[in-house]
Amino acid sequence: MKSNLRDVIKGRVLLPGDEDFDEARKPWNYAVDQPVAAVAHAADADDIASLVRHAAQAGLTISTQASGHGASGDTDGVILLRTAALDRVEVDPERRLARVGAGARWGQVQGAAGEYGLTGLAGSMPLVSVTGYTLGGGLSWFGRKYGLAADAVLAFDVVTADGTPARVTADSDQDLFWALRGGGGDFALVTAVEFALYPERELYGGSVMWPDERAPEVFDALREVVTYAPDELSIWLNRVQFPSAPPMVGISTAFLGSAEEGRRLLGRFDEIGGVLSDSRGPLPTAELGAITNEPTNPSPGVSRGELLTGLDDEAVAVLLAEPIDPLINVQVRQLGGALAKGGEGASGAIAEPYLLYLLGLAINPELTAASRDKQERIVAALGERVTGRKPFTFVAAGEHAAAAFSAETLARLRAIKRARDPEGVFRSNFPVLG
């Protein structure tokens, strides 16, 4: 395989035994093992088309990752395609759109778009790849106003399962365009994405932290503020327990508007005493990642995401019943707004008003097991408030794509997969046929 692949593409190819192979196959989450047959670094879109044609002829399977986020470990025997070199970002300020390569990351896009007072529908982490995030729907800080990132897509440049380059739009290929907008990367290999940008020149955001004993007050304030929050405002509540630090509770927030109006809308939180830190203030949209300042280096973790039907007194009691440890974060995200209306892609609407995200470290088997047990106990105690569905980008290792879609949507995605890739040339992180 080594000599064949090196004859096929211009980019670097690594196999087991090569010096950098083990490092190259690692995903962002080091707790997930990726037992791949080869790692291929595409130099450009022509490399990708050549690799797909070779895989189709040789009966091989390709899994694509740019940044390595969202890995499942379902990669045994595949060629792991790295697309980081395809990182070109073009912004058309007059048409308010961006065209980005498959390796581009959100920090690049926000920086380029922000120069013109525009923003994409980025998440909290600037190092996440635009393409992978968008194929999974893309839950943005600005989703309550504009919907999922997938719904902003105007066109995909792809390589189909037989190695043919194509441009996919709603007019050129309705089924494939629908599937790629939130249904994952199982159907074609995306080399570039074109999507709408939005005129937003004012952003107020940041985080406030209190000692964890203030958590009941913070939950009360959250439940009050969401009753009148405009769609321009998004709030996340976090109970956090960092190693060697006392437990804390906090909010992270983004408001598309003036600092004055943002402070007014969030004034209820200012009534809570004992503030440990407060980073809220005006921000350029290019610095969206500063709101949460998430780690910029890969690490081992174990996560679980669930959608909640509400945040009543009993739900809050469950989320406050025990110490955070061994988890490091118990997070509740406000949803609603445009997310509840849905778009025209496979992601559909998110009817639930909250997302629960539970994160633990996975630095040894004992801590991993304890974190999973804690996650399971919290979800079980929440009972019917947990719908069992989750956004596709929150499906975690050990779970399946079926958790992200209705039965009707999943059936349509599976039919498109069988029609467009009958030989299984492509395998996404969470295959729809899995």
Sequence and secondary structure as in RCSB ss.txt:
>XXXX:A:sequence
MKSNLRDVIKGRVLLPGDEDFDEARKPWNYAVDQPVAAVAHAADADDIASLVRHAAQAGLTISTQASGHGASGDT
DGVILLRTAALDRVEVDPERRLARVGAGARWGQVQGAAGEYGLTGLAGSMPLVSVTGYTLGGGLSWFGRKYGLAA
DAVLAFDVVTADGTPARVTADSDQDLFWALRGGGGDFALVTAVEFALYPERELYGGSVMWPDERAPEVFDALREV
VTYAPDELSIWLNRVQFPSAPPMVGISTAFLGSAEEGRRLLGRFDEIGGVLSDSRGPLPTAELGAITNEPTNPSP
GVSRGELLTGLDDEAVAVLLAEPIDPLINVQVRQLGGALAKGGEGASGAIAEPYLLYLLGLAINPELTAASRDKQ
ERIVAALGERVTGRKPFTFVAAGEHAAAAFSAETLARLRAIKRARDPEGVFRSNFPVLG
>XXXX:A:secstr
 HHHHHHH SS EE TTSTTHHHHT  SBTTS    SEEEE SSHHHHHHHHHHHHHHT  EEEESS TT  S  
TT EEEE TT   EEEETTTTEEEEETT BHHHHHHHHHTTTEE    S TTSBHHHHHHT    TTHHHH  GG
GGEEEEEEE TTS EEEE TTT HHHHHHHTTS SSSSEEEEEEEE EE    EEEEEEEEGGGHHHHHHHHHHH
TTT  TTEEEEEEEE  TTS  EEEEEEEESS HHHHHHHTGGGGGS    EE  EE  GGGGGGGT   SS B 
EEEEEEEES   HHHHHHHHSS  TTEEEEEEEE  THHHH  SSTT     SEEEEEEEE SSHHHHHHHHHHH
HHHHHHHGGGB S   GGG  TT  GGGGS HHHHHHHHHHHHHH TT  B  SS TT 
